[in-house]
Amino acid sequence: MANDPSRGHWLRRVLLAALAGALIGKWLMRGAPAPTARNAGEFLARASAAGYTPAVLISLVLWFGLGIYWEVAARGAGATRNAEPRASRLFHLTMVSIGQALILFPFPGPLRARFLPEALPLVIAGLAIEVAALAFSIWARRVLGRNWSGAVTTKVDHELVRSGPYRRVRHPIYSGMFGLSLGTALAVGEVRTLLGIAFLVVAFRRKIRQEERLLAGLFGPAWEDYRRTTGAVIPWLL
Protein backbone atom coordinates (compact mmCIF):
# COMPACT_ATOMS: atom_id res chain seq x y z
CA MET A 1 0.00 0.00 0.00
CA ALA A 2 1.33 3.42 -0.91
CA ASN A 3 2.19 5.85 1.82
CA ASP A 4 -0.65 8.26 2.61
CA PRO A 5 0.59 11.64 3.90
CA SER A 6 -2.62 12.05 5.89
CA ARG A 7 -1.91 9.09 8.11
CA GLY A 8 -0.65 9.88 11.56
CA HIS A 9 -1.58 13.58 11.33
CA TRP A 10 -4.70 13.25 13.45
CA LEU A 11 -2.95 11.34 16.24
CA ARG A 12 -0.06 13.78 16.32
CA ARG A 13 -2.45 16.72 16.39
CA VAL A 14 -4.49 15.15 19.18
CA LEU A 15 -1.39 14.47 21.26
CA LEU A 16 0.04 17.94 20.64
CA ALA A 17 -3.29 19.58 21.43
CA ALA A 18 -3.61 17.54 24.61
CA LEU A 19 -0.10 18.54 25.66
CA ALA A 20 -0.81 22.20 24.87
CA GLY A 21 -4.04 22.06 26.82
CA ALA A 22 -2.31 20.48 29.80
CA LEU A 23 0.43 23.12 29.81
CA ILE A 24 -2.04 25.97 29.42
CA GLY A 25 -4.26 24.55 32.13
CA LYS A 26 -1.33 24.08 34.48
CA TRP A 27 -0.19 27.66 33.88
CA LEU A 28 -3.65 29.13 34.33
CA MET A 29 -4.50 27.01 37.34
CA ARG A 30 -1.19 27.13 39.17
CA GLY A 31 -1.73 27.00 42.89
CA ALA A 32 -5.05 25.20 42.59
CA PRO A 33 -5.51 22.40 45.15
CA ALA A 34 -5.51 18.77 44.10
CA PRO A 35 -9.01 17.51 43.17
CA THR A 36 -9.90 15.48 46.26
CA ALA A 37 -13.38 14.76 47.55
CA ARG A 38 -13.13 17.63 50.04
CA ASN A 39 -11.99 20.34 47.68
CA ALA A 40 -13.52 19.18 44.38
CA GLY A 41 -15.93 22.11 44.39
CA GLU A 42 -13.15 24.64 44.86
CA PHE A 43 -11.06 22.95 42.20
CA LEU A 44 -13.91 23.06 39.67
CA ALA A 45 -14.58 26.69 40.53
CA ARG A 46 -10.95 27.60 39.89
CA ALA A 47 -10.96 25.57 36.67
CA SER A 48 -14.05 27.42 35.47
CA ALA A 49 -12.47 30.75 36.37
CA ALA A 50 -9.49 29.77 34.21
CA GLY A 51 -11.87 29.06 31.32
CA TYR A 52 -12.15 25.28 31.70
CA THR A 53 -15.87 25.23 32.35
CA PRO A 54 -17.80 21.94 32.20
CA ALA A 55 -18.88 22.87 28.65
CA VAL A 56 -15.25 23.34 27.60
CA LEU A 57 -14.19 20.05 29.19
CA ILE A 58 -17.02 18.12 27.54
CA SER A 59 -16.20 19.73 24.19
CA LEU A 60 -12.56 18.71 24.56
CA VAL A 61 -13.59 15.10 25.17
CA LEU A 62 -15.85 15.09 22.09
CA TRP A 63 -13.24 16.67 19.80
CA PHE A 64 -10.43 14.41 20.98
CA GLY A 65 -12.69 11.37 20.75
CA LEU A 66 -13.39 12.21 17.11
CA GLY A 67 -9.67 12.68 16.46
CA ILE A 68 -8.83 9.28 17.94
CA TYR A 69 -11.58 7.62 15.90
CA TRP A 70 -10.22 9.28 12.75
CA GLU A 71 -6.73 7.94 13.44
CA VAL A 72 -8.02 4.41 13.92
CA ALA A 73 -10.31 4.57 10.87
CA ALA A 74 -7.47 5.90 8.68
CA ARG A 75 -5.85 2.47 8.79
CA GLY A 76 -8.58 1.15 6.51
CA ALA A 77 -8.14 3.81 3.81
CA GLY A 78 -7.22 2.72 0.30
CA ALA A 79 -3.85 3.15 -1.37
CA THR A 80 -3.13 6.65 -2.65
CA ARG A 81 -2.83 7.26 -6.39
CA ASN A 82 -2.37 11.05 -6.51
CA ALA A 83 -1.38 13.06 -3.44
CA GLU A 84 -1.65 16.74 -2.50
CA PRO A 85 1.68 18.65 -2.46
CA ARG A 86 3.28 18.77 0.98
CA ALA A 87 3.31 22.58 1.13
CA SER A 88 -0.43 22.71 0.44
CA ARG A 89 -1.12 20.03 3.04
CA LEU A 90 1.03 21.83 5.60
CA PHE A 91 -0.86 25.09 5.04
CA HIS A 92 -4.18 23.31 5.54
CA LEU A 93 -3.05 21.56 8.72
CA THR A 94 -1.67 24.82 10.13
CA MET A 95 -4.93 26.69 9.53
CA VAL A 96 -7.03 23.87 10.97
CA SER A 97 -4.77 23.45 14.00
CA ILE A 98 -4.93 27.18 14.79
CA GLY A 99 -8.69 27.15 14.37
CA GLN A 100 -9.17 24.13 16.61
CA ALA A 101 -6.84 25.52 19.27
CA LEU A 102 -8.84 28.77 19.38
CA ILE A 103 -12.12 26.88 19.58
CA LEU A 104 -11.02 24.44 22.28
CA PHE A 105 -8.57 26.21 24.58
CA PRO A 106 -9.37 29.27 26.74
CA PHE A 107 -6.31 31.39 26.03
CA PRO A 108 -6.21 34.39 28.37
CA GLY A 109 -6.87 37.87 27.06
CA PRO A 110 -9.56 39.70 25.09
CA LEU A 111 -10.51 36.57 23.13
CA ARG A 112 -12.11 35.30 26.32
CA ALA A 113 -14.79 38.01 25.98
CA ARG A 114 -18.28 36.61 25.59
CA PHE A 115 -20.52 37.08 22.57
CA LEU A 116 -23.30 35.04 24.19
CA PRO A 117 -24.62 35.18 27.76
CA GLU A 118 -23.84 32.36 30.17
CA ALA A 119 -27.09 30.44 30.05
CA LEU A 120 -27.67 26.75 30.69
CA PRO A 121 -30.13 26.31 27.79
CA LEU A 122 -27.46 27.61 25.38
CA VAL A 123 -24.88 25.23 26.83
CA ILE A 124 -27.23 22.26 26.55
CA ALA A 125 -28.20 23.18 22.99
CA GLY A 126 -24.56 23.61 21.98
CA LEU A 127 -23.50 20.28 23.45
CA ALA A 128 -26.46 18.54 21.78
CA ILE A 129 -25.39 19.99 18.42
CA GLU A 130 -21.83 18.81 19.07
CA VAL A 131 -22.95 15.24 19.77
CA ALA A 132 -25.21 15.19 16.69
CA ALA A 133 -22.44 16.64 14.49
CA LEU A 134 -19.90 14.14 15.80
CA ALA A 135 -22.26 11.24 15.04
CA PHE A 136 -22.94 12.68 11.57
CA SER A 137 -19.19 12.95 10.83
CA ILE A 138 -18.60 9.35 11.89
CA TRP A 139 -21.53 8.17 9.77
CA ALA A 140 -20.16 10.02 6.74
CA ARG A 141 -16.69 8.62 7.34
CA ARG A 142 -17.98 5.06 7.54
CA VAL A 143 -20.01 5.44 4.34
CA LEU A 144 -16.98 6.84 2.50
CA GLY A 145 -14.90 3.83 3.56
CA ARG A 146 -11.64 3.26 1.70
CA ASN A 147 -12.17 6.37 -0.45
CA TRP A 148 -11.40 8.67 2.51
CA SER A 149 -8.19 10.64 2.85
CA GLY A 150 -7.19 13.51 5.11
CA ALA A 151 -5.21 15.07 2.27
CA VAL A 152 -6.53 16.03 -1.17
CA THR A 153 -5.88 12.74 -2.96
CA THR A 154 -7.43 10.16 -5.22
CA LYS A 155 -7.31 6.49 -4.32
CA VAL A 156 -6.67 3.39 -6.35
CA ASP A 157 -10.13 2.25 -7.60
CA HIS A 158 -11.62 5.52 -6.29
CA GLU A 159 -15.44 5.50 -6.26
CA LEU A 160 -17.95 8.33 -6.44
CA VAL A 161 -19.96 7.67 -3.28
CA ARG A 162 -23.57 8.88 -3.45
CA SER A 163 -25.19 6.93 -0.62
CA GLY A 164 -26.00 7.84 2.97
CA PRO A 165 -25.31 11.52 3.72
CA TYR A 166 -23.61 11.87 0.32
CA ARG A 167 -27.02 11.79 -1.35
CA ARG A 168 -27.63 15.38 -0.23
CA VAL A 169 -24.18 16.89 0.42
CA ARG A 170 -20.85 16.31 -1.29
CA HIS A 171 -18.73 16.92 1.80
CA PRO A 172 -20.74 15.72 4.81
CA ILE A 173 -17.63 15.17 6.93
CA TYR A 174 -16.96 18.90 6.68
CA SER A 175 -20.62 19.54 7.47
CA GLY A 176 -20.11 17.60 10.67
CA MET A 177 -16.91 19.48 11.47
CA PHE A 178 -18.64 22.84 11.08
CA GLY A 179 -21.56 21.58 13.15
CA LEU A 180 -19.15 20.52 15.88
CA SER A 181 -17.48 23.92 15.75
CA LEU A 182 -20.75 25.85 15.87
CA GLY A 183 -22.02 23.69 18.71
CA THR A 184 -18.84 24.39 20.69
CA ALA A 185 -19.18 28.12 20.02
CA LEU A 186 -22.76 28.03 21.26
CA ALA A 187 -21.86 26.05 24.39
CA VAL A 188 -18.76 28.11 25.23
CA GLY A 189 -19.94 31.53 24.05
CA GLU A 190 -16.50 33.17 23.84
CA VAL A 191 -15.15 35.31 20.99
CA ARG A 192 -12.17 32.99 20.47
CA THR A 193 -14.50 30.30 19.12
CA LEU A 194 -15.74 32.62 16.37
CA LEU A 195 -12.18 33.41 15.33
CA GLY A 196 -11.39 29.70 15.33
CA ILE A 197 -14.38 29.00 13.08
CA ALA A 198 -13.13 31.69 10.68
CA PHE A 199 -9.81 29.83 10.36
CA LEU A 200 -11.67 26.57 9.68
CA VAL A 201 -13.89 28.19 7.06
CA VAL A 202 -10.85 29.50 5.17
CA ALA A 203 -9.07 26.13 5.41
CA PHE A 204 -11.98 23.93 4.37
CA ARG A 205 -13.31 26.26 1.68
CA ARG A 206 -9.90 26.07 0.03
CA LYS A 207 -9.79 22.29 0.47
CA ILE A 208 -13.27 21.80 -0.95
CA ARG A 209 -12.29 23.70 -4.10
CA GLN A 210 -9.19 21.55 -4.51
CA GLU A 211 -11.11 18.33 -3.99
CA GLU A 212 -13.87 19.27 -6.41
CA ARG A 213 -11.39 20.13 -9.17
CA LEU A 214 -9.73 16.77 -8.64
CA LEU A 215 -13.00 14.83 -8.59
CA ALA A 216 -14.32 16.67 -11.66
CA GLY A 217 -11.25 15.54 -13.58
CA LEU A 218 -11.59 11.99 -12.27
CA PHE A 219 -15.34 11.40 -12.81
CA GLY A 220 -16.21 13.93 -15.53
CA PRO A 221 -19.94 14.12 -16.42
CA ALA A 222 -20.92 11.91 -13.47
CA TRP A 223 -19.40 14.44 -11.08
CA GLU A 224 -21.08 17.39 -12.80
CA ASP A 225 -24.46 15.66 -12.50
CA TYR A 226 -23.77 14.93 -8.82
CA ARG A 227 -22.67 18.51 -8.18
CA ARG A 228 -25.84 19.97 -9.71
CA THR A 229 -28.12 17.91 -7.43
CA THR A 230 -26.33 18.34 -4.09
CA GLY A 231 -24.99 21.02 -1.77
CA ALA A 232 -21.34 21.25 -0.83
CA VAL A 233 -21.87 21.22 2.94
CA ILE A 234 -25.55 22.20 3.49
CA PRO A 235 -28.35 20.67 1.38
CA TRP A 236 -30.01 23.15 -1.03
CA LEU A 237 -28.06 26.10 0.45
CA LEU A 238 -24.28 25.78 0.25
N, C-alpha and C positions, 0 to 999 in steps of 0.2 A: 504494500500500500504506500502510495506517495506521501511524503510529509505534508501536513496541513499546517500552515502558519498560524491558524486560529487555535490550534490545540495547546492547552496549557495556559492560555492567556487568562481565562476566567479564574482558574485556581490561583494563579499568581496575583491577580487583581484582588481576589477575595482575601488572600493572606495579607497582602500589603495594606488593604483597607482596614482589616481587623487590627493590624499592628498600629496603623495611624490612629485609629479610634482609641485603642488602648493607651497610647502615649498622650493623646489629647485629653482623654478622660483623666488620666493620672495627673496631668499638669493642672487641669481645671479643678480637680477635686482633691488636691494635695491637702493633707491634714484632716481629711474625712475619716471618721472612725471605721473600723472593720465592721462588715454587715453581720452582726450577731443578732440573736433573737431580741435582745434588750434594746439595741440601738438601731434596728432595721428602719424604723420610721424616720429617725434623724438622718440616716444614710440616704434614704430615698429622697428626703427633702433636699439634702445638699446636692444629690445627683440631678434633681429637677432644676435646682437653681443654676447648675452648671450647663443646663440645656438638655440633659439626658432624661427627659420626661418618659413616663411609660409609653406614650405614643412613639417617641423616637426609638426606644429600645425594641418595641414590637416591630417597627419598620425595619430596623437593622436585622432582626432575625429573619423577616420575610425576604429582604433583599439578598442576604447572604445564603439563605436556603435555596433561592433561585439560582444563585451563582454556582453553588455546589452541584445542584442538579444538572446545570448546563455542562459542567466539567465532566461529570459522569456520562451524560448522554453523548458528549462529543466523541467518545470512543467508538460509537457505532456509525459515525459519519462515513460516507463513501470516499474513495480515493479522489484526490484533486487532479483535474485536468488543466485548468488555467487558474492562476493565482493572482491576487491583487499585488501591486508593487509594495515593497516593504515600507517605503516612505509614506504612501497613502494610508496603509494600515496603521502605521505609528501615529499619524495625525488623528485618525479616527479614535484610536484607543486613548490618546491624550485628552481629546475633547470629552469623550464619554467618562473617563476617569475623573476629570475635573467636575463635570456635571454631577456625577454620583456622589462625590465627596461633599459638594455643596448641599446636595439634597439630604444626605444622611448624617453629617457631622455638624454639631453646633459650634462652629468656630466663633470665638468671641469678637465683639465689635458691632458695627452698625448693621451687619447682615442678620443679626439676631432680632432686629426690629420685627414686629408683627404686622402682617397685612390682614389677618383675620383675628377676631376675638378668641380668647380661650373659652371654649364652650364644649361641653361633653358631647352634645349631638353632632358637632362638626368632627370631633375626634372619632366617634363611632362610625360616622358615614365615611370618613377618609380611610379608616382601617378596613371597612367592608369593601370599599373599592379596591384597595390594595390586594386583599385576598382574592377577589373575583378576577382582577387583572393577572395575578400570578397564576391562577388556575387556567386562565385563557392562554397565557404564554406557553405553559407546559402542554396544553392540548395542541396548540399550533405546532410546537416543536415535535411532538410525537407523530402528528399527521405528516409532517415534512420528512421525517425519517432520515434516510441516508443522504438525502439531497441537501441537508443543512450544512452551513459553514458559517463561522464567525466572520471570516473575511469575505470580500467580494470575489467569489470563485465559481467555476462550473465544475461539476463532478463527472467522473466516468459514468456513462449511461444516465445522465441527468434527465429527470422527468419534470414535466410541467404539472405540478400538483394543483388540482382544482376541487378537492374534496374538503369536508369539514369546514373550518373557518375560512379556508381559501376560496370557497364558493362566493364569498361576498367581498373579501379584502385580499389584496395581493401580498401584503406584508403584516399578517396578524400578530407575529411575534413583536414587531415594533408597536403595534396597537396596544399589546399588553404591557410593554415597557412604558409607554406614555401613560397608560392607565395607572400603573404602579407609581409613577412619578407624581401624577396629579393627586392620587389618593394620599401619598405621603405629604404633599404640600397642604392638602386640606386638613390632615390630621395634625400636622406640626404648626402650620400657620405662620412661619417665619419667612422673611424676604429672601433669605439664602436659597430656599427651595425654588423660588421663581427664577432666580439667576441660574441655578443648576438645570432647570428645565430648558432654559434658553440655550445652554450649551448642548443639551441632548438634541434639541430640535435642529440646530445647525449640523451636528454630527450625523444624525440619521436622515435628514433631508438630503444631504450630500451622498450618503451611502445608498439611499433609495434610487437616486438618479443613476448612480454607477451600476447598480444591480439591474435596473430596467433596461439600460443600454445593452448590457451583456445578454440578458434574457431575450431581448428583441432580436439580437443577432443570432442567437442559438435556436429560437423557435419560430421566428418569422411571422407569417400570417396567424398562426395559432396564438401567439402572444398578443398580437394586435387585437384579435377578437376578445381575448381574455381581458385585456386592459380596458376595452370599451365598456365591458359589462360589470366591472368591479371598481371599488375605491382603493386607493393606495393603503390607507390606514383606517379610514372611517367609511362604512358603506354609504354610498349615494352622496357623500359630502366631500371627502378628501382622499 
